[in-house]
């Protein structure tokens, strides 16, 4: 194999020194093949970066509203919005956050209501939160005002509302409004104060969720201070979702259940999983096209070096040895295409990441711009896989070498 690689390196150096292929007409064909691989790799890098970026952004937004895992009562007689209360005095709370996989845990309480302001009404879900709530998600998506701090010692009337609700109800920061709750078939109005306005782009959540102090839900429902709708657990990484869900389920009381964010919103996560199939199809098609381009280039290289093949065979080289020479040259050209493809693809990803020139209609895609994510492990496997598959595709056309007669090849012009 050492001799074959040496001959291949001499061919590559000779072409580089001359600045062209032995036959001028073949140079554009090889350049087109290398260029095709470069463009294909750039498209694959962009596809994977956009896919993972899109999935991460949407996933993080949904998790921001509902956490990775939610622990609630098995009794759902109150429906998905108004859950049967449970005591927050549990063995796992708050000690479960000592696990490396768990980032935080907090209590919550939900109650449906009707928001009224300036003669307009809108159905909302008031989500009561306490002192243990981590406000980072709403801080990242805050457009105006501030994220209120909820203290267990004092009930706050400050709430967050979404940009959609603020525009619809003509509300601004520091404005006051009413939310009418119903308890025992009687209206229970509460006056609130707009502390901040957020916008995530997830209309299904933005149109409904009003975060506020948990004490309001407890008071309206007639609950004691230790009663809540449930617990929301945020993990340090999404990859721990299934394993931690099993662990939590095994360590909570029998009258409680745990649900992952995927189980709570199967439509959104099912839609995200469909994107994987789209990208897989794109990758397969691009690799096939790149392989076909390199097949053409390999046949051209074999044709233009027919005399060299004849001389090698005359000197005792076997067909397999000669095939390896051209496969080494082809692998070099593929690697060259991969290099330029990565430079182009990663460059475009970095431009989008820092300058965001590519925009999206937020009402359709939940995002105002095309999100990207660079994962070097994905890029490594993408490049290695492309190199291996394209080189493997070239094994079949390399058998053309066996059909070349040494005598005719030496006389070939």
Number of C-alpha atoms within 10 A of each C-alpha: 8 7 11 20 17 13 17 21 16 13 17 17 12 14 14 11 10 9 10 14 19 14 11 9 11 16 17 13 18 21 14 14 24 26 21 21 30 25 21 25 29 24 20 25 27 21 20 23 22 20 21 19 19 22 20 16 17 21 18 16 19 19 21 17 19 18 20 28 25 23 21 23 21 14 14 13 10 11 9 11 15 16 20 19 20 21 14 19 10 11 11 14 13 16 11 16 17 10 11 10 18 18 15 20 22 21 23 25 26 25 23 20 22 16 25 18 17 9 7 10 16 15 16 22 21 28 23 24 25 20 15 15 17 17 14 11 15 21 15 11 15 20 15 16 16 18 21 18 18 23 16 15 9 9 14 18 18 21 23 26 27 25 23 17 23 20 10 14 18 14 18 18 16 13 13 16 16 16 23 19 22 16 12 8 7 9 13 14 16 15 13 19 19 23 22 24 24 24 20 24 23 18 15 9 18 19 21 21 20 21 22 31 26 26 26 21 24 21 11 17 16 11 15 11 13 11 18 26 26 23 22 23 24 23 21 14 12 14 10 13 19 13 10 18 19 12 11 19 15 12 10 16 13 10 10 14 18 23 17 21 20 18 11 15 12 12 11 14 17 11 11 18 12 10 14 14 11 12 16 14 10 15 21 13 13 20 21 15 17 26 24 16 20 27 22 15 24 23 17 17 21 20 18 17 18 20 21 17 25 23 15 16 21 15 10 10 14 13 18 13 18 23 22 19 22 25 21 19 21 25 19 18 23 25 19 15 25 25 17 18 25 22 16 18 22 18 14 16 23 14 13 19 18 9 9 15 11 12 12 14 12 14 11 11 14 18 18 16 17 18 23 26 20 18 13 9 8 13 18 11 11 17 19 12 13 25 21 12 15 23 20 13 17 23 15 11 14 21 14 14 21 15 8 18 15 20 13 12 19 17 10 14 9
